[in-house]
Amino acid sequence: MPSFESSTISNSPRIGAVAIGRNEGDRLVTCLKSLTNLPLVYVDSGSSDNSVNFARSIGAICVELDLSRPFTAARARNTGFRALLEQHPDLEWVMFVDGDCEVEPDWLEKALQIAQSDERIAAVCGRRRERFPESSIYNQMCDIEWNTPVGEAKACGGDALYRVKVFQQVGGFDDSFIAGEEPELCFRIREQGYRILRIDANMTRHDAAISRIGQWWKRTERSGHAFLLNYLKHGQKNAERFNYRDVRSILLWAGIYCAFLLAVLVTASLIPLLLLVLLITSQAAKMTLALPRIKAEYGELATFRYSVFVMLGKVPQALGVIRAYLTSRRGGEHRLVEYK
């Protein structure tokens, strides 16, 4: 597999890619085809479809995870990274991609032009876009969620370009994290004095394929789990208090909701419920006003709907926080929360 070279990039950096997935079907085909000009590792987590055979047919190095241990995306990426470096030890950059994403053709060139300008830049990400945002309100909310400000960032998502030597220096992803492993890694990278950048460029096309509220609920519960894991690992021993405000907000609002619903039961009246609806609506309206960039792109209605779901999402997030806390307290193994 030839290494990536671009005449527009100085010093011809050597880049490889790691894609991870399970039963992604046609999404994986699209993903891997967008990476065929790179040294490529595909890490499979127990697919029952043709994923492994297809990856091998296009020349990718395939690694099938040992599923006797709980699967995590963090473990898959670390495993893929090690396999990639075994075959290509001189790589300078690695692009991690989820198997339901397609890499934009000009992404690496744009990312490298910026990344190479400063040795302290350890990771670069761009805009992940939903492939079918119009197919459901949940897909559109994912597209809004990916639309974060450009510039210095605290974290990347699942798709990002990392400087190999920095990734190795900090020890890669934490295998035990079932979610939120990217911000956790980026926290350790920033602690070492390196920079994370989000640039104004389309990076990947993602297919969330969320069509039911139950999927949204599980995905949102998983985010609460991630916030708590990050807080327990880093938020109690540094000035940044990593994810403390997120966890506090989740538990505060979930507690408020429970208080209002308890009032409904105690008073046998719907007035507390109406007041709760009014409170959520007013908070969502405030949030909408605070998101002018999102409102300009998606419109006021979509931004307000997104804000309402952010408020309602405090409930499944709180369940994720509580479950993660209880599992950590008893020293148990965190299990993946899947929504697909």
C-alpha positions as CSV (number, residue, x, y, z in Angstrom):
1,M,0.0,0.0,0.0
2,P,1.7,3.3,-1.0
3,S,2.1,6.1,1.5
4,F,0.3,9.4,0.9
5,E,2.3,12.1,-0.8
6,S,1.1,15.5,-1.9
7,S,3.2,17.9,-4.0
8,T,1.5,20.8,-2.2
9,I,2.7,19.6,1.2
10,S,6.2,20.4,2.3
11,N,8.5,17.5,3.3
12,S,6.1,14.9,1.9
13,P,4.7,13.7,5.3
14,R,3.9,10.1,5.7
15,I,0.3,9.4,6.7
16,G,-1.6,6.3,7.5
17,A,-5.2,5.6,8.5
18,V,-7.1,3.5,11.0
19,A,-10.8,2.8,10.4
20,I,-12.9,0.9,13.0
21,G,-16.4,-0.7,12.6
22,R,-18.8,-3.4,13.0
23,N,-21.6,-4.4,10.5
24,E,-21.4,-1.0,8.8
25,G,-22.2,-2.6,5.4
26,D,-22.2,-0.1,2.5
27,R,-21.1,2.7,4.9
28,L,-17.8,0.8,5.5
29,V,-17.3,0.3,1.7
30,T,-17.6,4.1,1.2
31,C,-15.3,4.8,4.2
32,L,-12.5,2.5,3.1
33,K,-12.7,3.6,-0.5
34,S,-12.0,7.1,0.6
35,L,-8.8,6.0,2.2
36,T,-7.3,3.7,-0.4
37,N,-4.4,6.1,-1.2
38,L,-3.1,5.6,2.4
39,P,-1.5,2.8,4.4
40,L,-4.7,1.5,5.9
41,V,-5.7,-0.7,8.9
42,Y,-9.3,-1.8,9.4
43,V,-10.2,-3.0,12.9
44,D,-13.4,-5.1,13.0
45,S,-15.4,-5.8,16.2
46,G,-17.2,-9.0,15.4
47,S,-19.0,-8.1,12.2
48,S,-21.4,-10.7,10.7
49,D,-21.5,-9.1,7.3
50,N,-18.8,-8.9,4.6
51,S,-16.8,-6.2,6.2
52,V,-13.5,-8.1,6.8
53,N,-13.5,-9.7,3.3
54,F,-14.1,-6.3,1.6
55,A,-11.4,-4.6,3.6
56,R,-8.9,-7.3,2.6
57,S,-10.0,-7.2,-1.0
58,I,-8.9,-3.5,-1.3
59,G,-5.5,-4.2,0.4
60,A,-6.2,-3.0,3.9
61,I,-4.5,-4.7,6.9
62,C,-7.4,-6.3,8.8
63,V,-7.4,-6.9,12.6
64,E,-10.3,-8.7,14.2
65,L,-10.7,-7.8,17.9
66,D,-10.7,-10.5,20.5
67,L,-14.3,-10.2,21.8
68,S,-13.6,-12.1,25.0
69,R,-12.9,-8.6,26.3
70,P,-15.6,-5.9,26.1
71,F,-15.4,-3.9,22.9
72,T,-14.6,-0.2,23.0
73,A,-13.8,2.2,20.2
74,A,-10.7,3.2,22.2
75,R,-9.3,-0.4,22.2
76,A,-10.1,-0.8,18.5
77,R,-8.2,2.4,17.6
78,N,-5.2,1.6,19.8
79,T,-5.1,-1.9,18.3
80,G,-5.3,-0.5,14.8
81,F,-2.6,2.1,15.5
82,R,-0.2,-0.6,16.7
83,A,-0.8,-2.8,13.6
84,L,-0.3,0.2,11.4
85,L,3.0,1.2,13.0
86,E,4.3,-2.4,12.8
87,Q,4.0,-2.3,9.1
88,H,4.9,1.4,8.6
89,P,7.1,2.5,11.5
90,D,8.1,5.8,9.9
91,L,4.6,7.3,9.7
92,E,4.3,10.9,11.0
93,W,0.6,11.2,11.0
94,V,-2.4,8.9,11.6
95,M,-6.0,9.6,10.6
96,F,-8.6,7.9,12.7
97,V,-12.0,7.3,11.1
98,D,-15.2,5.7,12.2
99,G,-16.5,3.1,9.7
100,D,-19.7,5.0,9.1
101,C,-17.8,8.0,7.8
102,E,-16.3,9.0,4.4
103,V,-13.2,11.2,4.3
104,E,-13.5,14.2,2.1
105,P,-11.0,14.1,-0.8
106,D,-9.1,17.3,0.0
107,W,-9.3,17.0,3.8
108,L,-5.7,15.7,4.5
109,E,-4.1,18.3,2.3
110,K,-5.9,21.1,4.1
111,A,-5.3,19.7,7.5
112,L,-1.6,19.1,6.9
113,Q,-1.0,22.6,5.6
114,I,-2.0,23.9,9.0
115,A,-0.7,21.0,11.2
116,Q,2.9,21.3,9.8
117,S,3.1,25.0,10.6
118,D,3.6,24.4,14.3
119,E,5.3,21.4,16.1
120,R,3.0,22.0,19.0
121,I,-0.1,21.1,17.0
122,A,-0.8,17.5,18.0
123,A,-4.3,17.0,16.4
124,V,-6.4,18.6,13.7
125,C,-10.1,18.0,13.0
126,G,-12.6,19.7,10.7
127,R,-16.3,19.6,10.1
128,R,-18.0,16.3,10.3
129,R,-21.3,16.5,8.3
130,E,-24.3,14.2,8.4
131,R,-24.9,12.5,5.1
132,F,-28.7,12.5,5.5
133,P,-29.6,15.3,7.9
134,E,-33.1,15.6,6.4
135,S,-34.0,12.0,7.0
136,S,-34.9,12.5,10.7
137,I,-34.8,15.2,13.4
138,Y,-32.2,13.1,15.2
139,N,-29.8,13.1,12.2
140,Q,-30.2,16.8,11.9
141,M,-29.4,17.3,15.6
142,C,-26.2,15.3,15.0
143,D,-25.3,17.6,12.2
144,I,-25.9,20.6,14.5
145,E,-23.8,18.9,17.2
146,W,-20.9,18.4,14.9
147,N,-21.0,22.1,13.9
148,T,-18.6,23.4,16.6
149,P,-16.5,26.7,16.3
150,V,-13.2,26.6,14.5
151,G,-9.9,27.5,16.2
152,E,-8.2,26.2,19.3
153,A,-10.3,23.3,20.7
154,K,-10.3,21.2,23.8
155,A,-11.1,18.0,22.0
156,C,-11.7,16.3,18.7
157,G,-14.3,13.6,17.9
158,G,-13.9,10.1,16.5
159,D,-12.4,11.4,13.2
160,A,-9.2,13.4,13.5
161,L,-5.6,13.6,12.3
162,Y,-3.0,13.0,15.0
163,R,0.8,13.5,15.2
164,V,2.1,10.0,15.7
165,K,4.9,10.9,18.1
166,V,2.5,12.8,20.4
167,F,-0.1,10.0,20.3
168,Q,2.7,7.6,21.4
169,Q,4.0,10.0,24.0
170,V,0.7,10.2,25.8
171,G,-0.1,6.5,25.5
172,G,-3.0,6.7,23.0
173,F,-6.6,6.2,24.0
174,D,-7.7,4.8,27.3
175,D,-9.0,1.3,26.5
176,S,-11.4,1.3,29.4
177,F,-13.5,4.2,28.2
178,I,-16.7,3.1,26.5
179,A,-17.3,6.7,25.2
180,G,-15.7,10.1,25.6
181,E,-12.2,8.6,24.9
182,E,-11.4,11.4,22.4
183,P,-11.8,14.3,24.8
184,E,-9.9,12.2,27.5
185,L,-7.0,11.7,25.1
186,C,-7.1,15.4,24.1
187,F,-7.0,16.4,27.7
188,R,-3.8,14.5,28.2
189,I,-2.4,16.0,25.0
190,R,-3.1,19.5,26.2
191,E,-1.6,18.8,29.6
192,Q,1.7,18.2,27.8
193,G,1.5,21.6,26.2
194,Y,0.3,20.6,22.7
195,R,-2.5,22.1,20.7
196,I,-5.7,20.8,19.3
197,L,-7.1,22.6,16.3
198,R,-10.5,22.6,14.5
199,I,-10.2,24.1,11.1
200,D,-12.7,25.5,8.7
201,A,-12.8,22.6,6.3
202,N,-15.1,19.7,5.6
203,M,-13.5,16.5,7.0
204,T,-15.9,13.6,6.9
205,R,-19.5,12.6,5.9
206,H,-21.2,10.6,8.7
207,D,-24.3,8.5,8.6
208,A,-25.8,8.4,12.1
209,A,-28.8,6.5,10.9
210,I,-30.9,7.5,13.9
211,S,-34.6,7.2,13.1
212,R,-36.2,6.4,16.5
213,I,-36.3,8.2,19.8
214,G,-35.0,5.1,21.6
215,Q,-31.7,5.4,19.6
216,W,-31.5,9.1,20.5
217,W,-32.1,8.1,24.2
218,K,-29.3,5.5,24.2
219,R,-26.8,7.8,22.4
220,T,-27.6,10.6,24.9
221,E,-27.3,8.2,27.9
222,R,-23.8,7.2,26.6
223,S,-22.8,10.9,26.6
224,G,-23.6,11.2,30.3
225,H,-21.5,8.1,30.9
226,A,-18.6,9.7,29.1
227,F,-18.9,13.0,31.0
228,L,-18.7,11.1,34.3
229,L,-15.8,8.9,33.3
230,N,-13.8,12.0,32.2
231,Y,-14.6,13.8,35.4
232,L,-13.6,10.9,37.6
233,K,-10.3,10.6,35.8
234,H,-9.3,14.2,35.5
235,G,-11.9,16.6,36.9
236,Q,-11.0,16.2,40.5
237,K,-7.3,17.0,40.4
238,N,-6.7,19.9,38.0
239,A,-7.6,23.5,37.8
240,E,-9.8,23.0,34.7
241,R,-12.0,20.6,36.7
242,F,-12.6,18.7,33.5
243,N,-16.3,18.0,32.8
244,Y,-17.3,19.1,36.3
245,R,-19.7,21.7,35.0
246,D,-21.2,19.2,32.5
247,V,-21.9,16.6,35.2
248,R,-23.2,19.2,37.6
249,S,-25.6,20.6,35.0
250,I,-26.9,17.1,34.1
251,L,-27.6,16.1,37.7
252,L,-29.0,19.5,38.6
253,W,-31.6,19.6,35.8
254,A,-32.5,15.9,36.2
255,G,-33.1,16.7,39.9
256,I,-35.3,19.6,39.0
257,Y,-37.3,17.5,36.6
258,C,-37.8,14.8,39.3
259,A,-38.9,17.5,41.8
260,F,-41.6,18.8,39.4
261,L,-42.9,15.3,38.6
262,L,-43.0,14.4,42.3
263,A,-45.0,17.6,42.9
264,V,-47.5,16.3,40.3
265,L,-47.9,13.1,42.2
266,V,-48.2,14.8,45.6
267,T,-50.6,17.6,44.6
268,A,-52.6,15.4,42.1
269,S,-52.4,18.5,39.8
270,L,-51.1,19.1,36.4
271,I,-49.9,22.6,37.3
272,P,-46.4,21.5,38.2
273,L,-46.1,19.7,34.9
274,L,-47.2,22.8,33.0
275,L,-44.6,24.9,35.0
276,L,-42.0,22.3,34.0
277,V,-42.9,22.6,30.3
278,L,-42.7,26.4,30.6
279,L,-39.3,26.1,32.3
280,I,-37.9,23.8,29.6
281,T,-39.3,26.0,26.9
282,S,-37.8,29.2,28.3
283,Q,-34.4,27.6,28.8
284,A,-34.5,26.3,25.2
285,A,-35.4,29.8,24.0
286,K,-32.4,31.2,25.9
287,M,-30.2,28.6,24.4
288,T,-31.5,29.4,20.9
289,L,-30.6,33.1,21.3
290,A,-27.1,32.1,22.4
291,L,-26.5,30.1,19.2
292,P,-26.6,32.8,16.5
293,R,-24.2,30.9,14.3
294,I,-26.3,27.7,14.4
295,K,-29.5,29.7,13.9
296,A,-28.0,31.4,10.8
297,E,-27.3,28.0,9.2
298,Y,-30.2,25.8,10.3
299,G,-33.0,28.3,11.0
300,E,-34.7,29.3,14.2
301,L,-37.1,26.4,14.4
302,A,-34.4,23.7,14.0
303,T,-32.2,25.5,16.5
304,F,-35.0,25.7,19.0
305,R,-35.9,22.1,18.5
306,Y,-32.2,21.2,19.1
307,S,-32.2,23.2,22.3
308,V,-35.3,21.5,23.6
309,F,-33.7,18.1,23.0
310,V,-30.6,19.3,24.8
311,M,-32.7,20.1,27.8
312,L,-34.7,16.8,27.6
313,G,-31.4,14.9,27.2
314,K,-30.5,15.7,30.8
315,V,-32.6,12.7,31.9
316,P,-30.9,10.0,29.8
317,Q,-27.6,11.7,30.5
318,A,-28.3,11.5,34.3
319,L,-28.9,7.8,33.9
320,G,-25.6,7.4,32.2
321,V,-23.8,9.4,34.9
322,I,-25.4,7.3,37.7
323,R,-24.7,4.0,36.0
324,A,-21.1,5.0,35.3
325,Y,-20.6,6.1,38.9
326,L,-22.1,2.9,40.4
327,T,-20.0,0.7,38.1
328,S,-16.8,2.7,39.0
329,R,-17.6,2.5,42.7
330,R,-17.9,-1.3,42.7
331,G,-14.8,-1.6,40.4
332,G,-16.8,-3.2,37.6
333,E,-16.1,-3.1,33.9
334,H,-17.9,-0.5,31.9
335,R,-20.0,-1.9,29.1
336,L,-20.7,-0.4,25.7
337,V,-23.9,1.5,25.4
338,E,-25.0,1.0,21.7
339,Y,-27.7,2.9,19.8
340,K,-27.4,1.2,16.4
